[in-house]
């Protein structure tokens, strides 16, 4: 069974800590960019999300958003938690980063 609560580290050194995982699947925590982050001024940022019921789906999907501190940006993550044959839990996720645009004409370059 895959539960998101606890501490996770990405292959790029980012760290996510899920401190509260509610019975309804909602969760909150913090996210800290790793050494690959291009701005050392980014601090640990809050995250909020939701996970499928791990009692119904042994390898649940999840989504969460990170509201970056000190920047007009948010990132949305969508993925799935897998349990390997050795019992190790692994997260696979895709993400989109959105930064505030100054005008509709600048909208095209605001999502990565």
N, CA, C and O atoms as a Tinker XYZ file with bonds, in Angstrom:
   448  protein
     1  N      0.847000   -1.185000    0.000000    73     2
     2  CA     0.000000    0.000000    0.000000    64     1     3
     3  C      0.883000    1.234000    0.000000    63     2     4     5
     4  O      1.876000    1.298000    0.725000    81     3
     5  N      0.525000    2.196000   -0.799000    73     3     6
     6  CA     1.332000    3.394000   -0.984000    64     5     7
     7  C      0.671000    4.582000   -0.282000    63     6     8     9
     8  O     -0.449000    4.964000   -0.618000    81     7
     9  N      1.361000    5.153000    0.678000    73     7    10
    10  CA     0.881000    6.341000    1.386000    64     9    11
    11  C      1.887000    7.461000    1.208000    63    10    12    13
    12  O      3.093000    7.248000    1.332000    81    11
    13  N      1.391000    8.653000    0.919000    73    11    14
    14  CA     2.291000    9.772000    0.644000    64    13    15
    15  C      2.883000   10.422000    1.885000    63    14    16    17
    16  O      3.831000   11.198000    1.767000    81    15
    17  N      2.364000   10.138000    3.058000    73    15    18
    18  CA     2.873000   10.820000    4.251000    64    17    19
    19  C      4.348000   10.500000    4.453000    63    18    20    21
    20  O      4.800000    9.383000    4.201000    81    19
    21  N      5.087000   11.504000    4.914000    73    19    22
    22  CA     6.511000   11.336000    5.152000    64    21    23
    23  C      7.342000   12.235000    4.271000    63    22    24    25
    24  O      6.845000   13.219000    3.722000    81    23
    25  N      8.606000   11.896000    4.138000    73    23    26
    26  CA     9.565000   12.700000    3.391000    64    25    27
    27  C      9.955000   11.984000    2.099000    63    26    28    29
    28  O     10.188000   10.775000    2.095000    81    27
    29  N     10.024000   12.742000    1.004000    73    27    30
    30  CA    10.364000   12.208000   -0.316000    64    29    31
    31  C     11.477000   13.057000   -0.923000    63    30    32    33
    32  O     11.515000   14.267000   -0.703000    81    31
    33  N     12.370000   12.451000   -1.673000    73    31    34
    34  CA    13.444000   13.172000   -2.362000    64    33    35
    35  C     13.435000   12.773000   -3.834000    63    34    36    37
    36  O     13.319000   11.593000   -4.166000    81    35
    37  N     13.560000   13.772000   -4.718000    73    35    38
    38  CA    13.568000   13.495000   -6.159000    64    37    39
    39  C     14.987000   13.183000   -6.628000    63    38    40    41
    40  O     15.957000   13.354000   -5.890000    81    39
    41  N     15.079000   12.723000   -7.867000    73    39    42
    42  CA    16.405000   12.430000   -8.422000    64    41    43
    43  C     17.203000   13.698000   -8.697000    63    42    44    45
    44  O     18.399000   13.621000   -8.977000    81    43
    45  N     16.562000   14.869000   -8.622000    73    43    46
    46  CA    17.282000   16.144000   -8.781000    64    45    47
    47  C     17.568000   16.810000   -7.442000    63    46    48    49
    48  O     18.113000   17.914000   -7.404000    81    47
    49  N     17.205000   16.147000   -6.335000    73    47    50
    50  CA    17.517000   16.685000   -5.015000    64    49    51
    51  C     16.420000   17.502000   -4.365000    63    50    52    53
    52  O     16.609000   18.018000   -3.264000    81    51
    53  N     15.272000   17.631000   -5.023000    73    51    54
    54  CA    14.148000   18.334000   -4.399000    64    53    55
    55  C     13.612000   17.481000   -3.251000    63    54    56    57
    56  O     13.684000   16.253000   -3.287000    81    55
    57  N     13.072000   18.155000   -2.229000    73    55    58
    58  CA    12.540000   17.413000   -1.086000    64    57    59
    59  C     11.108000   17.840000   -0.818000    63    58    60    61
    60  O     10.797000   19.030000   -0.782000    81    59
    61  N     10.238000   16.853000   -0.630000    73    59    62
    62  CA     8.837000   17.094000   -0.315000    64    61    63
    63  C      8.549000   16.399000    1.008000    63    62    64    65
    64  O      8.924000   15.244000    1.209000    81    63
    65  N      7.880000   17.112000    1.907000    73    63    66
    66  CA     7.479000   16.536000    3.181000    64    65    67
    67  C      5.967000   16.652000    3.298000    63    66    68    69
    68  O      5.422000   17.756000    3.297000    81    67
    69  N      5.288000   15.512000    3.399000    73    67    70
    70  CA     3.841000   15.486000    3.601000    64    69    71
    71  C      3.632000   15.306000    5.100000    63    70    72    73
    72  O      3.858000   14.230000    5.652000    81    71
    73  N      3.195000   16.383000    5.743000    73    71    74
    74  CA     3.064000   16.344000    7.199000    64    73    75
    75  C      1.670000   15.948000    7.655000    63    74    76    77
    76  O      1.511000   15.411000    8.751000    81    75
    77  N      0.658000   16.201000    6.835000    73    75    78
    78  CA    -0.718000   15.876000    7.207000    64    77    79
    79  C     -1.378000   15.156000    6.042000    63    78    80    81
    80  O     -1.503000   15.718000    4.955000    81    79
    81  N     -1.803000   13.905000    6.263000    73    79    82
    82  CA    -2.556000   13.144000    5.271000    64    81    83
    83  C     -3.877000   12.761000    5.913000    63    82    84    85
    84  O     -3.923000   11.907000    6.798000    81    83
    85  N     -4.959000   13.400000    5.460000    73    83    86
    86  CA    -6.280000   13.177000    6.053000    64    85    87
    87  C     -6.920000   11.901000    5.526000    63    86    88    89
    88  O     -6.508000   11.363000    4.498000    81    87
    89  N     -7.933000   11.425000    6.244000    73    87    90
    90  CA    -8.642000   10.204000    5.836000    64    89    91
    91  C     -9.316000   10.355000    4.482000    63    90    92    93
    92  O     -9.508000    9.366000    3.774000    81    91
    93  N     -9.680000   11.589000    4.111000    73    91    94
    94  CA   -10.333000   11.803000    2.820000    64    93    95
    95  C     -9.325000   11.899000    1.672000    63    94    96    97
    96  O     -9.722000   12.112000    0.526000    81    95
    97  N     -8.033000   11.747000    1.960000    73    95    98
    98  CA    -7.007000   11.775000    0.926000    64    97    99
    99  C     -6.347000   13.117000    0.723000    63    98   100   101
   100  O     -5.358000   13.211000   -0.004000    81    99
   101  N     -6.871000   14.164000    1.349000    73    99   102
   102  CA    -6.232000   15.476000    1.201000    64   101   103
   103  C     -4.963000   15.513000    2.041000    63   102   104   105
   104  O     -4.864000   14.840000    3.068000    81   103
   105  N     -3.994000   16.306000    1.593000    73   103   106
   106  CA    -2.750000   16.411000    2.338000    64   105   107
   107  C     -2.142000   17.793000    2.200000    63   106   108   109
   108  O     -2.497000   18.561000    1.306000    81   107
   109  N     -1.226000   18.091000    3.096000    73   107   110
   110  CA    -0.480000   19.344000    3.046000    64   109   111
   111  C      0.933000   19.075000    3.514000    63   110   112   113
   112  O      1.217000   18.048000    4.130000    81   111
   113  N      1.802000   20.000000    3.218000    73   111   114
   114  CA     3.190000   19.840000    3.601000    64   113   115
   115  C      4.038000   20.954000    3.038000    63   114   116   117
   116  O      3.579000   22.087000    2.891000    81   115
   117  N      5.291000   20.625000    2.720000    73   115   118
   118  CA     6.218000   21.626000    2.204000    64   117   119
   119  C      7.084000   21.028000    1.107000    63   118   120   121
   120  O      7.253000   19.812000    1.011000    81   119
   121  N      7.625000   21.911000    0.286000    73   119   122
   122  CA     8.455000   21.513000   -0.847000    64   121   123
   123  C      9.681000   22.401000   -0.874000    63   122   124   125
   124  O      9.570000   23.621000   -0.748000    81   123
   125  N     10.847000   21.801000   -1.038000    73   123   126
   126  CA    12.099000   22.543000   -1.090000    64   125   127
   127  C     12.837000   22.149000   -2.364000    63   126   128   129
   128  O     13.168000   20.978000   -2.549000    81   127
   129  N     13.099000   23.117000   -3.247000    73   127   130
   130  CA    13.826000   22.799000   -4.472000    64   129   131
   131  C     15.232000   22.291000   -4.157000    63   130   132   133
   132  O     15.824000   22.668000   -3.146000    81   131
   133  N     15.755000   21.440000   -5.023000    73   131   134
   134  CA    17.091000   20.889000   -4.829000    64   133   135
   135  C     18.165000   21.751000   -5.457000    63   134   136   137
   136  O     17.904000   22.895000   -5.828000    81   135
   137  N     19.359000   21.224000   -5.581000    73   135   138
   138  CA    20.476000   21.978000   -6.140000    64   137   139
   139  C     20.257000   22.374000   -7.593000    63   138   140   141
   140  O     20.934000   23.268000   -8.101000    81   139
   141  N     19.312000   21.714000   -8.270000    73   139   142
   142  CA    19.043000   22.064000   -9.660000    64   141   143
   143  C     18.239000   23.355000   -9.796000    63   142   144   145
   144  O     18.131000   23.901000  -10.894000    81   143
   145  N     17.673000   23.850000   -8.689000    73   143   146
   146  CA    16.892000   25.089000   -8.737000    64   145   147
   147  C     17.807000   26.245000   -9.122000    63   146   148   149
   148  O     18.940000   26.334000   -8.651000    81   147
   149  N     17.307000   27.127000   -9.981000    73   147   150
   150  CA    18.152000   28.210000  -10.490000    64   149   151
   151  C     18.127000   29.465000   -9.628000    63   150   152   153
   152  O     18.765000   30.457000   -9.979000    81   151
   153  N     17.412000   29.449000   -8.516000    73   151   154
   154  CA    17.330000   30.643000   -7.687000    64   153   155
   155  C     17.474000   30.259000   -6.220000    63   154   156   157
   156  O     16.579000   29.645000   -5.639000    81   155
   157  N     18.589000   30.620000   -5.637000    73   155   158
   158  CA    18.852000   30.253000   -4.244000    64   157   159
   159  C     17.967000   31.001000   -3.259000    63   158   160   161
   160  O     17.959000   30.671000   -2.073000    81   159
   161  N     17.219000   32.004000   -3.724000    73   159   162
   162  CA    16.337000   32.754000   -2.831000    64   161   163
   163  C     15.020000   32.028000   -2.574000    63   162   164   165
   164  O     14.251000   32.441000   -1.706000    81   163
   165  N     14.747000   30.947000   -3.317000    73   163   166
   166  CA    13.506000   30.203000   -3.098000    64   165   167
   167  C     13.599000   29.475000   -1.766000    63   166   168   169
   168  O     14.560000   28.751000   -1.507000    81   167
   169  N     12.610000   29.669000   -0.942000    73   167   170
   170  CA    12.556000   29.026000    0.364000    64   169   171
   171  C     11.643000   27.814000    0.312000    63   170   172   173
   172  O     10.997000   27.553000   -0.703000    81   171
   173  N     11.594000   27.080000    1.408000    73   171   174
   174  CA    10.630000   26.001000    1.514000    64   173   175
   175  C      9.243000   26.595000    1.277000    63   174   176   177
   176  O      8.893000   27.619000    1.862000    81   175
   177  N      8.467000   25.956000    0.427000    73   175   178
   178  CA     7.165000   26.486000    0.031000    64   177   179
   179  C      6.055000   25.512000    0.389000    63   178   180   181
   180  O      6.260000   24.298000    0.387000    81   179
   181  N      4.869000   26.050000    0.701000    73   179   182
   182  CA     3.753000   25.179000    1.094000    64   181   183
   183  C      3.171000   24.422000   -0.102000    63   182   184   185
   184  O      3.173000   24.909000   -1.233000    81   183
   185  N      2.675000   23.219000    0.183000    73   183   186
   186  CA     1.997000   22.442000   -0.844000    64   185   187
   187  C      0.696000   21.901000   -0.278000    63   186   188   189
   188  O      0.568000   21.680000    0.926000    81   187
   189  N     -0.266000   21.691000   -1.168000    73   187   190
   190  CA    -1.551000   21.093000   -0.815000    64   189   191
   191  C     -1.967000   20.177000   -1.942000    63   190   192   193
   192  O     -1.741000   20.478000   -3.114000    81   191
   193  N     -2.582000   19.045000   -1.586000    73   191   194
   194  CA    -2.977000   18.120000   -2.630000    64   193   195
   195  C     -3.976000   17.083000   -2.180000    63   194   196   197
   196  O     -4.588000   17.185000   -1.117000    81   195
   197  N     -4.120000   16.067000   -3.040000    73   195   198
   198  CA    -5.085000   15.006000   -2.796000    64   197   199
   199  C     -4.556000   13.707000   -3.382000    63   198   200   201
   200  O     -3.891000   13.704000   -4.418000    81   199
   201  N     -4.860000   12.595000   -2.703000    73   199   202
   202  CA    -4.457000   11.259000   -3.136000    64   201   203
   203  C     -5.701000   10.380000   -3.192000    63   202   204   205
   204  O     -6.611000   10.538000   -2.377000    81   203
   205  N     -5.745000    9.453000   -4.150000    73   203   206
   206  CA    -6.830000    8.473000   -4.180000    64   205   207
   207  C     -6.793000    7.656000   -2.898000    63   206   208   209
   208  O     -5.766000    7.585000   -2.224000    81   207
   209  N     -7.911000    7.048000   -2.572000    73   207   210
   210  CA    -8.007000    6.185000   -1.398000    64   209   211
   211  C     -7.107000    4.967000   -1.591000    63   210   212   213
   212  O     -7.381000    4.121000   -2.441000    81   211
   213  N     -6.032000    4.875000   -0.803000    73   211   214
   214  CA    -5.077000    3.773000   -0.930000    64   213   215
   215  C     -5.700000    2.439000   -0.515000    63   214   216   217
   216  O     -5.149000    1.384000   -0.828000    81   215
   217  N     -6.834000    2.468000    0.179000    73   215   218
   218  CA    -7.535000    1.241000    0.515000    64   217   219
   219  C     -8.263000    0.648000   -0.675000    63   218   220   221
   220  O     -8.493000   -0.560000   -0.732000    81   219
   221  N     -8.630000    1.502000   -1.633000    73   219   222
   222  CA    -9.330000    1.044000   -2.831000    64   221   223
   223  C     -8.383000    0.787000   -3.993000    63   222   224   225
   224  O     -8.607000   -0.109000   -4.806000    81   223
   225  N     -7.323000    1.586000   -4.060000    73   223   226
   226  CA    -6.360000    1.499000   -5.151000    64   225   227
   227  C     -4.971000    1.347000   -4.534000    63   226   228   229
   228  O     -4.481000    2.294000   -3.920000    81   227
   229  N     -4.322000    0.195000   -4.674000    73   227   230
   230  CA    -3.050000   -0.023000   -3.994000    64   229   231
   231  C     -1.914000    0.885000   -4.475000    63   230   232   233
   232  O     -0.969000    1.142000   -3.730000    81   231
   233  N     -2.003000    1.370000   -5.715000    73   231   234
   234  CA    -0.994000    2.276000   -6.256000    64   233   235
   235  C     -1.717000    3.539000   -6.732000    63   234   236   237
   236  O     -1.950000    3.717000   -7.927000    81   235
   237  N     -2.071000    4.418000   -5.779000    73   235   238
   238  CA    -2.958000    5.544000   -6.064000    64   237   239
   239  C     -2.318000    6.676000   -6.865000    63   238   240   241
   240  O     -1.105000    6.886000   -6.846000    81   239
   241  N     -3.189000    7.392000   -7.568000    73   239   242
   242  CA    -2.767000    8.624000   -8.222000    64   241   243
   243  C     -2.879000    9.762000   -7.208000    63   242   244   245
   244  O     -3.563000    9.640000   -6.192000    81   243
   245  N     -2.196000   10.867000   -7.501000    73   243   246
   246  CA    -2.209000   12.022000   -6.606000    64   245   247
   247  C     -1.998000   13.283000   -7.423000    63   246   248   249
   248  O     -1.551000   13.234000   -8.569000    81   247
   249  N     -2.326000   14.403000   -6.817000    73   247   250
   250  CA    -2.013000   15.713000   -7.401000    64   249   251
   251  C     -1.753000   16.679000   -6.259000    63   250   252   253
   252  O     -2.307000   16.537000   -5.169000    81   251
   253  N     -0.906000   17.662000   -6.522000    73   251   254
   254  CA    -0.686000   18.711000   -5.534000    64   253   255
   255  C     -0.148000   19.956000   -6.213000    63   254   256   257
   256  O      0.402000   19.895000   -7.313000    81   255
   257  N     -0.313000   21.075000   -5.547000    73   255   258
   258  CA     0.227000   22.346000   -6.027000    64   257   259
   259  C      1.213000   22.892000   -5.005000    63   258   260   261
   260  O      1.070000   22.689000   -3.800000    81   259
   261  N      2.206000   23.581000   -5.516000    73   259   262
   262  CA     3.186000   24.275000   -4.675000    64   261   263
   263  C      3.062000   25.760000   -4.969000    63   262   264   265
   264  O      3.152000   26.178000   -6.123000    81   263
   265  N      2.856000   26.555000   -3.932000    73   263   266
   266  CA     2.805000   28.022000   -4.052000    64   265   267
   267  C      4.170000   28.538000   -3.617000    63   266   268   269
   268  O      4.485000   28.573000   -2.427000    81   267
   269  N      4.976000   28.938000   -4.599000    73   267   270
   270  CA     6.357000   29.345000   -4.321000    64   269   271
   271  C      6.411000   30.645000   -3.540000    63   270   272   273
   272  O      5.748000   31.620000   -3.893000    81   271
   273  N      7.196000   30.654000   -2.488000    73   271   274
   274  CA     7.413000   31.876000   -1.705000    64   273   275
   275  C      8.377000   32.784000   -2.466000    63   274   276   277
   276  O      9.289000   32.309000   -3.143000    81   275
   277  N      8.170000   34.059000   -2.350000    73   275   278
   278  CA     9.019000   35.093000   -2.951000    64   277   279
   279  C      8.978000   35.134000   -4.474000    63   278   280   281
   280  O      9.768000   35.855000   -5.086000    81   279
   281  N      8.082000   34.384000   -5.099000    73   279   282
   282  CA     7.954000   34.408000   -6.557000    64   281   283
   283  C      6.477000   34.337000   -6.921000    63   282   284   285
   284  O      5.681000   33.740000   -6.196000    81   283
   285  N      6.118000   34.938000   -8.031000    73   283   286
   286  CA     4.735000   34.890000   -8.515000    64   285   287
   287  C      4.569000   33.655000   -9.392000    63   286   288   289
   288  O      4.281000   33.756000  -10.584000    81   287
   289  N      4.757000   32.482000   -8.775000    73   287   290
   290  CA     4.683000   31.222000   -9.504000    64   289   291
   291  C      3.961000   30.162000   -8.688000    63   290   292   293
   292  O      3.943000   30.195000   -7.457000    81   291
   293  N      3.363000   29.217000   -9.417000    73   291   294
   294  CA     2.790000   28.011000   -8.809000    64   293   295
   295  C      3.163000   26.846000   -9.706000    63   294   296   297
   296  O      3.327000   27.007000  -10.915000    81   295
   297  N      3.296000   25.659000   -9.101000    73   295   298
   298  CA     3.551000   24.454000   -9.870000    64   297   299
   299  C      2.506000   23.413000   -9.497000    63   298   300   301
   300  O      2.205000   23.202000   -8.322000    81   299
   301  N      1.957000   22.765000  -10.529000    73   299   302
   302  CA     1.002000   21.678000  -10.325000    64   301   303
   303  C      1.698000   20.363000  -10.679000    63   302   304   305
   304  O      2.348000   20.250000  -11.719000    81   303
   305  N      1.553000   19.385000   -9.807000    73   303   306
   306  CA     2.119000   18.057000  -10.011000    64   305   307
   307  C      0.979000   17.054000  -10.102000    63   306   308   309
   308  O     -0.023000   17.188000   -9.400000    81   307
   309  N      1.123000   16.053000  -10.960000    73   307   310
   310  CA     0.139000   14.992000  -11.123000    64   309   311
   311  C      0.908000   13.694000  -11.320000    63   310   312   313
   312  O      1.776000   13.611000  -12.190000    81   311
   313  N      0.597000   12.687000  -10.521000    73   311   314
   314  CA     1.370000   11.461000  -10.651000    64   313   315
   315  C      0.729000   10.258000  -10.009000    63   314   316   317
   316  O     -0.464000   10.245000   -9.707000    81   315
   317  N      1.557000    9.239000   -9.806000    73   315   318
   318  CA     1.104000    7.985000   -9.222000    64   317   319
   319  C      2.189000    7.441000   -8.305000    63   318   320   321
   320  O      3.382000    7.609000   -8.558000    81   319
   321  N      1.752000    6.789000   -7.242000    73   319   322
   322  CA     2.651000    6.156000   -6.291000    64   321   323
   323  C      2.691000    4.657000   -6.605000    63   322   324   325
   324  O      1.651000    4.001000   -6.666000    81   323
   325  N      3.895000    4.127000   -6.803000    73   323   326
   326  CA     4.070000    2.712000   -7.118000    64   325   327
   327  C      4.787000    2.003000   -5.973000    63   326   328   329
   328  O      5.632000    2.585000   -5.291000    81   327
   329  N      4.434000    0.740000   -5.779000    73   327   330
   330  CA     5.124000   -0.097000   -4.797000    64   329   331
   331  C      5.866000   -1.179000   -5.572000    63   330   332   333
   332  O      5.253000   -1.970000   -6.288000    81   331
   333  N      7.203000   -1.210000   -5.424000    73   331   334
   334  CA     8.017000   -2.200000   -6.123000    64   333   335
   335  C      7.923000   -3.568000   -5.471000    63   334   336   337
   336  O      7.338000   -3.712000   -4.398000    81   335
   337  N      8.497000   -4.564000   -6.115000    73   335   338
   338  CA     8.470000   -5.929000   -5.585000    64   337   339
   339  C      9.193000   -6.042000   -4.244000    63   338   340   341
   340  O      8.932000   -6.956000   -3.461000    81   339
   341  N     10.118000   -5.089000   -3.987000    73   339   342
   342  CA    10.840000   -5.074000   -2.707000    64   341   343
   343  C     10.097000   -4.265000   -1.634000    63   342   344   345
   344  O     10.590000   -4.106000   -0.517000    81   343
   345  N      8.905000   -3.755000   -1.986000    73   343   346
   346  CA     8.111000   -2.972000   -1.044000    64   345   347
   347  C      8.433000   -1.490000   -1.020000    63   346   348   349
   348  O      7.801000   -0.730000   -0.286000    81   347
   349  N      9.406000   -1.072000   -1.809000    73   347   350
   350  CA     9.790000    0.348000   -1.838000    64   349   351
   351  C      8.774000    1.171000   -2.623000    63   350   352   353
   352  O      8.359000    0.793000   -3.719000    81   351
   353  N      8.384000    2.297000   -2.044000    73   351   354
   354  CA     7.437000    3.206000   -2.690000    64   353   355
   355  C      8.203000    4.203000   -3.562000    63   354   356   357
   356  O      9.230000    4.744000   -3.152000    81   355
   357  N      7.685000    4.435000   -4.773000    73   355   358
   358  CA     8.288000    5.374000   -5.716000    64   357   359
   359  C      7.185000    6.244000   -6.295000    63   358   360   361
   360  O      6.109000    5.754000   -6.638000    81   359
   361  N      7.462000    7.548000   -6.403000    73   359   362
   362  CA     6.516000    8.478000   -7.021000    64   361   363
   363  C      6.965000    8.798000   -8.440000    63   362   364   365
   364  O      8.142000    9.071000   -8.678000    81   363
   365  N      6.030000    8.764000   -9.377000    73   363   366
   366  CA     6.272000    9.213000  -10.744000    64   365   367
   367  C      5.307000   10.367000  -10.981000    63   366   368   369
   368  O      4.106000   10.225000  -10.750000    81   367
   369  N      5.816000   11.503000  -11.436000    73   367   370
   370  CA     4.949000   12.674000  -11.587000    64   369   371
   371  C      5.362000   13.541000  -12.774000    63   370   372   373
   372  O      6.519000   13.558000  -13.194000    81   371
   373  N      4.384000   14.247000  -13.287000    73   371   374
   374  CA     4.587000   15.305000  -14.283000    64   373   375
   375  C      4.274000   16.623000  -13.598000    63   374   376   377
   376  O      3.535000   16.653000  -12.614000    81   375
   377  N      4.831000   17.715000  -14.114000    73   375   378
   378  CA     4.560000   19.008000  -13.494000    64   377   379
   379  C      4.440000   20.095000  -14.548000    63   378   380   381
   380  O      4.985000   19.988000  -15.647000    81   379
   381  N      3.710000   21.148000  -14.182000    73   379   382
   382  CA     3.608000   22.373000  -14.969000    64   381   383
   383  C      3.865000   23.549000  -14.041000    63   382   384   385
   384  O      3.267000   23.645000  -12.969000    81   383
   385  N      4.745000   24.435000  -14.449000    73   383   386
   386  CA     5.033000   25.639000  -13.678000    64   385   387
   387  C      4.352000   26.818000  -14.363000    63   386   388   389
   388  O      4.470000   26.995000  -15.575000    81   387
   389  N      3.650000   27.609000  -13.587000    73   387   390
   390  CA     2.974000   28.793000  -14.120000    64   389   391
   391  C      3.458000   30.004000  -13.360000    63   390   392   393
   392  O      3.438000   30.023000  -12.129000    81   391
   393  N      3.904000   31.037000  -14.103000    73   391   394
   394  CA     4.258000   32.296000  -13.466000    64   393   395
   395  C      3.308000   33.378000  -13.939000    63   394   396   397
   396  O      2.732000   33.278000  -15.023000    81   395
   397  N      3.146000   34.400000  -13.137000    73   395   398
   398  CA     2.219000   35.478000  -13.464000    64   397   399
   399  C      2.691000   36.211000  -14.725000    63   398   400   401
   400  O      3.874000   36.511000  -14.883000    81   399
   401  N      1.748000   36.485000  -15.604000    73   399   402
   402  CA     2.030000   37.256000  -16.820000    64   401   403
   403  C      1.631000   38.706000  -16.593000    63   402   404   405
   404  O      0.690000   38.991000  -15.852000    81   403
   405  N      2.345000   39.608000  -17.227000    73   403   406
   406  CA     2.034000   41.029000  -17.090000    64   405   407
   407  C      0.809000   41.433000  -17.902000    63   406   408   409
   408  O      0.153000   42.426000  -17.587000    81   407
   409  N      0.496000   40.662000  -18.951000    73   407   410
   410  CA    -0.641000   40.984000  -19.802000    64   409   411
   411  C     -1.030000   39.736000  -20.590000    63   410   412   413
   412  O     -0.256000   38.780000  -20.654000    81   411
   413  N     -2.233000   39.735000  -21.197000    73   411   414
   414  CA    -2.623000   38.592000  -22.032000    64   413   415
   415  C     -1.640000   38.351000  -23.182000    63   414   416   417
   416  O     -1.470000   37.211000  -23.615000    81   415
   417  N     -1.002000   39.393000  -23.674000    73   415   418
   418  CA    -0.033000   39.232000  -24.756000    64   417   419
   419  C      1.201000   38.446000  -24.302000    63   418   420   421
   420  O      1.886000   37.835000  -25.122000    81   419
   421  N      1.481000   38.462000  -23.003000    73   419   422
   422  CA     2.635000   37.750000  -22.443000    64   421   423
   423  C      2.262000   36.344000  -21.941000    63   422   424   425
   424  O      3.122000   35.605000  -21.463000    81   423
   425  N      0.990000   35.986000  -22.053000    73   423   426
   426  CA     0.490000   34.726000  -21.520000    64   425   427
   427  C      1.201000   33.501000  -22.107000    63   426   428   429
   428  O      1.416000   32.512000  -21.407000    81   427
   429  N      1.558000   33.569000  -23.374000    73   427   430
   430  CA     2.139000   32.429000  -24.081000    64   429   431
   431  C      3.416000   31.905000  -23.430000    63   430   432   433
   432  O      3.719000   30.717000  -23.547000    81   431
   433  N      4.163000   32.756000  -22.753000    73   431   434
   434  CA     5.434000   32.313000  -22.183000    64   433   435
   435  C      5.392000   32.091000  -20.674000    63   434   436   437
   436  O      6.437000   32.000000  -20.030000    81   435
   437  N      4.196000   32.005000  -20.113000    73   435   438
   438  CA     4.064000   31.915000  -18.652000    64   437   439
   439  C      3.925000   30.501000  -18.104000    63   438   440   441
   440  O      3.935000   30.309000  -16.888000    81   439
   441  N      3.795000   29.512000  -18.980000    73   439   442
   442  CA     3.656000   28.129000  -18.514000    64   441   443
   443  C      4.803000   27.290000  -19.104000    63   442   444   445
   444  O      5.080000   27.328000  -20.303000    81   443
   445  N      5.452000   26.535000  -18.215000    73   443   446
   446  CA     6.542000   25.644000  -18.668000    64   445   447
   447  C      6.217000   24.234000  -18.259000    63   446   448
   448  O      6.992000   23.318000  -18.534000    81   447
